[in-house]
Amino acid sequence: MSDTICHCMNVDRETIVKAIKEKNLTTVEEVQDATTAGTGCGNCIPDIEEILVENS
């Protein structure tokens, strides 16, 4: 099971990585649109940014 990154929207790391790779996402906003991660309280945005760097 993958680590939950966005607790508000219940989005895990695997879902974010998959979206980044399949859709060639490069910004937090694109990840938000594709997965809803980071669209609640926003506390996970730094984690999303880190995942983007790791997978770019």
N, CA, C and O atoms as a printed pandas DataFrame, in Angstrom:
     atom_number atom_name residue_name chain_id  residue_number  x_coord  y_coord  z_coord
0              1         N          MET        A               1    0.840   -1.189    0.000
1              2        CA          MET        A               1    0.000    0.000    0.000
2              3         C          MET        A               1    0.881    1.247    0.000
3              4         O          MET        A               1    1.888    1.307    0.705
4              5         N          SER        A               2    0.500    2.215   -0.778
5              6        CA          SER        A               2    1.273    3.443   -0.936
6              7         C          SER        A               2    0.937    4.446    0.168
7              8         O          SER        A               2   -0.182    4.468    0.680
8              9         N          ASP        A               3    1.918    5.274    0.527
9             10        CA          ASP        A               3    1.710    6.307    1.543
10            11         C          ASP        A               3    0.656    7.306    1.083
11            12         O          ASP        A               3    0.661    7.736   -0.070
12            13         N          THR        A               4   -0.244    7.672    1.985
13            14        CA          THR        A               4   -1.220    8.712    1.682
14            15         C          THR        A               4   -0.512   10.057    1.740
15            16         O          THR        A               4    0.097   10.403    2.752
16            17         N          ILE        A               5   -0.595   10.805    0.662
17            18        CA          ILE        A               5    0.028   12.122    0.575
18            19         C          ILE        A               5   -0.994   13.189    0.935
19            20         O          ILE        A               5   -0.722   14.066    1.755
20            21         N          CYS        A               6   -2.157   13.114    0.327
21            22        CA          CYS        A               6   -3.220   14.091    0.582
22            23         C          CYS        A               6   -4.299   13.417    1.416
23            24         O          CYS        A               6   -5.075   12.604    0.913
24            25         N          HIS        A               7   -4.338   13.765    2.702
25            26        CA          HIS        A               7   -5.312   13.151    3.595
26            27         C          HIS        A               7   -6.716   13.706    3.374
27            28         O          HIS        A               7   -7.697   12.985    3.560
28            29         N          CYS        A               8   -6.828   14.959    2.987
29            30        CA          CYS        A               8   -8.153   15.550    2.749
30            31         C          CYS        A               8   -8.899   14.816    1.633
31            32         O          CYS        A               8  -10.092   14.535    1.748
32            33         N          MET        A               9   -8.187   14.515    0.568
33            34        CA          MET        A               9   -8.802   13.894   -0.603
34            35         C          MET        A               9   -8.464   12.403   -0.717
35            36         O          MET        A               9   -8.871   11.739   -1.671
36            37         N          ASN        A              10   -7.711   11.880    0.269
37            38        CA          ASN        A              10   -7.336   10.471    0.302
38            39         C          ASN        A              10   -6.625   10.036   -0.983
39            40         O          ASN        A              10   -7.034    9.075   -1.634
40            41         N          VAL        A              11   -5.555   10.756   -1.338
41            42        CA          VAL        A              11   -4.778   10.449   -2.535
42            43         C          VAL        A              11   -3.401    9.950   -2.097
43            44         O          VAL        A              11   -2.720   10.594   -1.299
44            45         N          ASP        A              12   -3.003    8.794   -2.628
45            46        CA          ASP        A              12   -1.724    8.220   -2.221
46            47         C          ASP        A              12   -0.607    8.556   -3.217
47            48         O          ASP        A              12   -0.853    9.041   -4.322
48            49         N          ARG        A              13    0.623    8.279   -2.785
49            50        CA          ARG        A              13    1.811    8.580   -3.593
50            51         C          ARG        A              13    1.735    7.894   -4.956
51            52         O          ARG        A              13    2.039    8.514   -5.975
52            53         N          GLU        A              14    1.339    6.641   -4.984
53            54        CA          GLU        A              14    1.286    5.884   -6.231
54            55         C          GLU        A              14    0.371    6.548   -7.255
55            56         O          GLU        A              14    0.701    6.606   -8.439
56            57         N          THR        A              15   -0.766    7.044   -6.806
57            58        CA          THR        A              15   -1.721    7.718   -7.697
58            59         C          THR        A              15   -1.098    8.977   -8.293
59            60         O          THR        A              15   -1.261    9.253   -9.481
60            61         N          ILE        A              16   -0.387    9.734   -7.470
61            62        CA          ILE        A              16    0.246   10.970   -7.935
62            63         C          ILE        A              16    1.362   10.657   -8.931
63            64         O          ILE        A              16    1.446   11.281   -9.989
64            65         N          VAL        A              17    2.216    9.693   -8.594
65            66        CA          VAL        A              17    3.325    9.322   -9.479
66            67         C          VAL        A              17    2.787    8.819  -10.814
67            68         O          VAL        A              17    3.300    9.189  -11.870
68            69         N          LYS        A              18    1.765    7.983  -10.772
69            70        CA          LYS        A              18    1.168    7.442  -11.999
70            71         C          LYS        A              18    0.633    8.575  -12.884
71            72         O          LYS        A              18    0.853    8.576  -14.095
72            73         N          ALA        A              19   -0.063    9.529  -12.280
73            74        CA          ALA        A              19   -0.610   10.654  -13.048
74            75         C          ALA        A              19    0.520   11.488  -13.665
75            76         O          ALA        A              19    0.435   11.891  -14.825
76            77         N          ILE        A              20    1.579   11.744  -12.880
77            78        CA          ILE        A              20    2.711   12.525  -13.384
78            79         C          ILE        A              20    3.315   11.849  -14.605
79            80         O          ILE        A              20    3.580   12.500  -15.616
80            81         N          LYS        A              21    3.531   10.550  -14.511
81            82        CA          LYS        A              21    4.190    9.821  -15.604
82            83         C          LYS        A              21    3.288    9.647  -16.815
83            84         O          LYS        A              21    3.733    9.826  -17.949
84            85         N          GLU        A              22    2.029    9.301  -16.591
85            86        CA          GLU        A              22    1.127    9.045  -17.717
86            87         C          GLU        A              22    0.726   10.310  -18.453
87            88         O          GLU        A              22    0.525   10.292  -19.668
88            89         N          LYS        A              23    0.608   11.418  -17.713
89            90        CA          LYS        A              23    0.106   12.660  -18.318
90            91         C          LYS        A              23    1.193   13.715  -18.477
91            92         O          LYS        A              23    0.918   14.846  -18.879
92            93         N          ASN        A              24    2.444   13.337  -18.156
93            94        CA          ASN        A              24    3.573   14.268  -18.257
94            95         C          ASN        A              24    3.307   15.572  -17.502
95            96         O          ASN        A              24    3.516   16.661  -18.036
96            97         N          LEU        A              25    2.850   15.453  -16.274
97            98        CA          LEU        A              25    2.539   16.627  -15.458
98            99         C          LEU        A              25    3.825   17.259  -14.948
99           100         O          LEU        A              25    4.789   16.563  -14.630
100          101         N          THR        A              26    3.830   18.584  -14.874
101          102        CA          THR        A              26    5.040   19.283  -14.438
102          103         C          THR        A              26    4.788   20.317  -13.353
103          104         O          THR        A              26    5.740   20.892  -12.826
104          105         N          THR        A              27    3.525   20.570  -13.003
105          106        CA          THR        A              27    3.236   21.580  -11.992
106          107         C          THR        A              27    2.284   21.019  -10.950
107          108         O          THR        A              27    1.565   20.053  -11.201
108          109         N          VAL        A              28    2.290   21.639   -9.776
109          110        CA          VAL        A              28    1.358   21.254   -8.716
110          111         C          VAL        A              28   -0.072   21.413   -9.206
111          112         O          VAL        A              28   -0.925   20.573   -8.919
112          113         N          GLU        A              29   -0.338   22.478   -9.939
113          114        CA          GLU        A              29   -1.696   22.729  -10.433
114          115         C          GLU        A              29   -2.160   21.601  -11.344
115          116         O          GLU        A              29   -3.320   21.196  -11.279
116          117         N          GLU        A              30   -1.280   21.092  -12.185
117          118        CA          GLU        A              30   -1.650   19.977  -13.064
118          119         C          GLU        A              30   -1.942   18.715  -12.255
119          120         O          GLU        A              30   -2.872   17.972  -12.568
120          121         N          VAL        A              31   -1.146   18.479  -11.217
121          122        CA          VAL        A              31   -1.384   17.331  -10.342
122          123         C          VAL        A              31   -2.722   17.491   -9.621
123          124         O          VAL        A              31   -3.475   16.527   -9.480
124          125         N          GLN        A              32   -3.013   18.701   -9.171
125          126        CA          GLN        A              32   -4.295   18.960   -8.507
126          127         C          GLN        A              32   -5.455   18.666   -9.448
127          128         O          GLN        A              32   -6.430   18.023   -9.056
128          129         N          ASP        A              33   -5.351   19.135  -10.684
129          130        CA          ASP        A              33   -6.428   18.910  -11.655
130          131         C          ASP        A              33   -6.609   17.424  -11.957
131          132         O          ASP        A              33   -7.735   16.954  -12.118
132          133         N          ALA        A              34   -5.504   16.688  -12.034
133          134        CA          ALA        A              34   -5.553   15.284  -12.425
134          135         C          ALA        A              34   -5.958   14.360  -11.280
135          136         O          ALA        A              34   -6.562   13.314  -11.518
136          137         N          THR        A              35   -5.629   14.736  -10.023
137          138        CA          THR        A              35   -5.811   13.794   -8.914
138          139         C          THR        A              35   -6.647   14.337   -7.753
139          140         O          THR        A              35   -7.051   13.555   -6.892
140          141         N          THR        A              36   -6.914   15.605   -7.696
141          142        CA          THR        A              36   -7.541   16.348   -6.593
142          143         C          THR        A              36   -6.628   16.497   -5.383
143          144         O          THR        A              36   -7.000   17.165   -4.418
144          145         N          ALA        A              37   -5.441   15.892   -5.409
145          146        CA          ALA        A              37   -4.496   16.044   -4.295
146          147         C          ALA        A              37   -4.112   17.512   -4.152
147          148         O          ALA        A              37   -3.862   18.194   -5.146
148          149         N          GLY        A              38   -4.065   17.989   -2.931
149          150        CA          GLY        A              38   -3.666   19.369   -2.681
150          151         C          GLY        A              38   -4.779   20.381   -2.839
151          152         O          GLY        A              38   -4.537   21.586   -2.764
152          153         N          THR        A              39   -5.991   19.911   -3.056
153          154        CA          THR        A              39   -7.094   20.858   -3.271
154          155         C          THR        A              39   -7.929   21.073   -2.021
155          156         O          THR        A              39   -8.887   21.845   -2.039
156          157         N          GLY        A              40   -7.572   20.395   -0.930
157          158        CA          GLY        A              40   -8.279   20.595    0.341
158          159         C          GLY        A              40   -7.574   21.677    1.130
159          160         O          GLY        A              40   -7.641   22.856    0.783
160          161         N          CYS        A              41   -6.895   21.271    2.199
161          162        CA          CYS        A              41   -6.241   22.251    3.077
162          163         C          CYS        A              41   -4.929   22.769    2.515
163          164         O          CYS        A              41   -4.481   23.851    2.895
164          165         N          GLY        A              42   -4.300   22.012    1.610
165          166        CA          GLY        A              42   -3.051   22.459    0.982
166          167         C          GLY        A              42   -1.782   22.061    1.713
167          168         O          GLY        A              42   -0.686   22.359    1.240
168          169         N          ASN        A              43   -1.901   21.395    2.857
169          170        CA          ASN        A              43   -0.703   21.011    3.605
170          171         C          ASN        A              43    0.202   20.048    2.847
171          172         O          ASN        A              43    1.391   19.963    3.155
172          173         N          CYS        A              44   -0.317   19.333    1.880
173          174        CA          CYS        A              44    0.486   18.354    1.153
174          175         C          CYS        A              44    1.178   18.938   -0.078
175          176         O          CYS        A              44    1.919   18.222   -0.751
176          177         N          ILE        A              45    0.961   20.198   -0.386
177          178        CA          ILE        A              45    1.558   20.795   -1.586
178          179         C          ILE        A              45    3.087   20.657   -1.599
179          180         O          ILE        A              45    3.642   20.345   -2.653
180          181         N          PRO        A              46    3.794   20.874   -0.483
181          182        CA          PRO        A              46    5.253   20.638   -0.516
182          183         C          PRO        A              46    5.602   19.185   -0.866
183          184         O          PRO        A              46    6.594   18.937   -1.552
184          185         N          ASP        A              47    4.803   18.240   -0.404
185          186        CA          ASP        A              47    5.039   16.831   -0.743
186          187         C          ASP        A              47    4.800   16.589   -2.234
187          188         O          ASP        A              47    5.546   15.845   -2.870
188          189         N          ILE        A              48    3.778   17.205   -2.783
189          190        CA          ILE        A              48    3.504   17.073   -4.219
190          191         C          ILE        A              48    4.664   17.668   -5.018
191          192         O          ILE        A              48    5.093   17.082   -6.012
192          193         N          GLU        A              49    5.171   18.815   -4.597
193          194        CA          GLU        A              49    6.306   19.440   -5.273
194          195         C          GLU        A              49    7.513   18.497   -5.256
195          196         O          GLU        A              49    8.213   18.362   -6.259
196          197         N          GLU        A              50    7.752   17.845   -4.113
197          198        CA          GLU        A              50    8.872   16.917   -3.987
198          199         C          GLU        A              50    8.686   15.720   -4.916
199          200         O          GLU        A              50    9.642   15.278   -5.553
200          201         N          ILE        A              51    7.480   15.198   -4.998
201          202        CA          ILE        A              51    7.199   14.069   -5.884
202          203         C          ILE        A              51    7.396   14.476   -7.337
203          204         O          ILE        A              51    7.901   13.687   -8.135
204          205         N          LEU        A              52    7.008   15.688   -7.688
205          206        CA          LEU        A              52    7.235   16.181   -9.050
206          207         C          LEU        A              52    8.720   16.210   -9.372
207          208         O          LEU        A              52    9.120   15.782  -10.455
208          209         N          VAL        A              53    9.539   16.700   -8.465
209          210        CA          VAL        A              53   10.993   16.767   -8.681
210          211         C          VAL        A              53   11.555   15.355   -8.847
211          212         O          VAL        A              53   12.365   15.106   -9.740
212          213         N          GLU        A              54   11.126   14.444   -7.993
213          214        CA          GLU        A              54   11.621   13.065   -8.033
214          215         C          GLU        A              54   11.242   12.349   -9.326
215          216         O          GLU        A              54   11.948   11.437   -9.756
216          217         N          ASN        A              55   10.145   12.748   -9.942
217          218        CA          ASN        A              55    9.624   12.029  -11.102
218          219         C          ASN        A              55    9.652   12.831  -12.394
219          220         O          ASN        A              55    8.937   12.513  -13.343
220          221         N          SER        A              56   10.477   13.869  -12.430
221          222        CA          SER        A              56   10.554   14.671  -13.656
222          223         C          SER        A              56   11.766   14.288  -14.478
223          224         O          SER        A              56   11.994   14.858  -15.545
